[in-house]
Amino acid sequence: MSELSDLIRTERLAFADLLATLSPDELATPSLCGAWTVQEVGAHLASASGLEVRALLGQLVRSGFRLNHASAELAKQWSRRGPEEIVRQLRENAETGARPAGVPEVAALVDAVVHAIDVRRPLGKPRDVPPEVFTLVADFSAGLRWPMNVSVGGNARKRLAGVRLVAEGYDWAYGEGPEVRSTGEAALRMLNGRPVERAELSGPGADLLASRLH
């Protein structure tokens, strides 16, 4: 097993372990990921790794070729299998290293980490992202191009244009211009089109960046 594969396995298992502890009310909590509940985020991660191209294309057609809408419908369908089956599939994916065809291996790590933030933040159950994981996820997210960036609200480089984003507690920064500091978790949310409040940003470039996040 490669180092990257091992990191993916660890993050996937951490997500599965979290999901296994949640109550029905917690599973029904709205996540940061669009209109998905916590359980539906888990269902998306469980199902996407083994999703057949034919199934995705069929749902894309039914969704008018709107990728996010298709993904949401597939997640909601899979969610009906229930939390135990979702957790079982998540753990199986972690052990087998399954991922969608044609998707870079590091994208599986990004999915596990960012979707964990999607559920941990509204649940008030934070977990620090290890430094070696953070760097891989942040670098990939900052460089993501169309069409893969459609699902995360577009081009992160445009949102960060003219400022330098610094993730506190990590040896990571991106961009040039007035400095904006945030936690590592907030930086990953910004890079992946999730909500970030002005109060989470500091530095001379904070107002400029905050104006682009709403």
Solvent accessible surface area in square Angstrom, and as a share of the most:
residue,aa,sasa,rsa
1,M,161,0.72
2,S,61,0.39
3,E,132,0.59
4,L,42,0.21
5,S,30,0.19
6,D,66,0.34
7,L,24,0.12
8,I,9,0.04
9,R,77,0.28
10,T,65,0.38
11,E,6,0.03
12,R,23,0.08
13,L,37,0.18
14,A,21,0.16
15,F,3,0.01
16,A,0,0.00
17,D,71,0.37
18,L,16,0.08
19,L,3,0.02
20,A,58,0.45
21,T,103,0.60
22,L,16,0.08
23,S,47,0.30
24,P,110,0.69
25,D,118,0.61
26,E,49,0.22
27,L,13,0.06
28,A,64,0.50
29,T,32,0.19
30,P,100,0.63
31,S,11,0.07
32,L,39,0.20
33,C,23,0.13
34,G,73,0.71
35,A,87,0.68
36,W,18,0.06
37,T,37,0.21
38,V,0,0.00
39,Q,34,0.15
40,E,26,0.12
41,V,0,0.00
42,G,0,0.00
43,A,0,0.00
44,H,32,0.14
45,L,22,0.11
46,A,2,0.01
47,S,16,0.10
48,A,20,0.16
49,S,11,0.07
50,G,60,0.57
51,L,52,0.26
52,E,123,0.55
53,V,90,0.52
54,R,202,0.74
55,A,43,0.33
56,L,52,0.26
57,L,96,0.48
58,G,23,0.23
59,Q,9,0.04
60,L,27,0.14
61,V,92,0.53
62,R,168,0.61
63,S,1,0.00
64,G,51,0.49
65,F,144,0.60
66,R,139,0.51
67,L,65,0.32
68,N,77,0.40
69,H,72,0.32
70,A,0,0.00
71,S,27,0.17
72,A,20,0.16
73,E,55,0.25
74,L,28,0.14
75,A,1,0.01
76,K,67,0.29
77,Q,78,0.35
78,W,34,0.12
79,S,12,0.07
80,R,191,0.70
81,R,144,0.53
82,G,16,0.16
83,P,52,0.33
84,E,151,0.68
85,E,49,0.22
86,I,0,0.00
87,V,12,0.07
88,R,116,0.42
89,Q,31,0.14
90,L,6,0.03
91,R,94,0.34
92,E,75,0.34
93,N,6,0.03
94,A,4,0.03
95,E,93,0.42
96,T,93,0.54
97,G,41,0.40
98,A,33,0.26
99,R,100,0.36
100,P,42,0.26
101,A,86,0.66
102,G,88,0.85
103,V,42,0.24
104,P,56,0.35
105,E,51,0.23
106,V,27,0.16
107,A,9,0.07
108,A,8,0.06
109,L,0,0.00
110,V,13,0.08
111,D,57,0.30
112,A,1,0.01
113,V,3,0.02
114,V,8,0.05
115,H,14,0.06
116,A,11,0.09
117,I,12,0.06
118,D,0,0.00
119,V,0,0.00
120,R,31,0.11
121,R,104,0.38
122,P,51,0.32
123,L,29,0.14
124,G,57,0.55
125,K,70,0.29
126,P,112,0.71
127,R,85,0.31
128,D,129,0.67
129,V,13,0.08
130,P,37,0.23
131,P,86,0.54
132,E,87,0.39
133,V,1,0.00
134,F,0,0.00
135,T,56,0.32
136,L,68,0.34
137,V,0,0.00
138,A,0,0.00
139,D,79,0.41
140,F,44,0.18
141,S,3,0.02
142,A,3,0.03
143,G,41,0.39
144,L,22,0.11
145,R,160,0.58
146,W,194,0.68
147,P,75,0.47
148,M,85,0.38
149,N,8,0.04
150,V,59,0.34
151,S,59,0.38
152,V,20,0.12
153,G,61,0.59
154,G,24,0.23
155,N,33,0.17
156,A,3,0.03
157,R,60,0.22
158,K,151,0.64
159,R,35,0.13
160,L,5,0.03
161,A,51,0.39
162,G,45,0.43
163,V,0,0.00
164,R,100,0.36
165,L,0,0.00
166,V,18,0.10
167,A,1,0.01
168,E,74,0.33
169,G,80,0.77
170,Y,48,0.18
171,D,152,0.79
172,W,19,0.07
173,A,36,0.28
174,Y,62,0.24
175,G,25,0.24
176,E,147,0.66
177,G,46,0.44
178,P,62,0.39
179,E,62,0.28
180,V,0,0.00
181,R,84,0.31
182,S,2,0.01
183,T,76,0.44
184,G,5,0.04
185,E,46,0.21
186,A,0,0.00
187,A,0,0.00
188,L,1,0.00
189,R,5,0.02
190,M,3,0.01
191,L,1,0.00
192,N,3,0.02
193,G,41,0.39
194,R,26,0.10
195,P,72,0.45
196,V,1,0.01
197,E,100,0.45
198,R,99,0.36
199,A,99,0.77
200,E,45,0.20
201,L,7,0.04
202,S,55,0.35
203,G,37,0.36
204,P,115,0.72
205,G,1,0.01
206,A,0,0.00
207,D,98,0.51
208,L,81,0.40
209,L,0,0.00
210,A,10,0.08
211,S,81,0.52
212,R,84,0.31
213,L,30,0.15
214,H,159,0.71
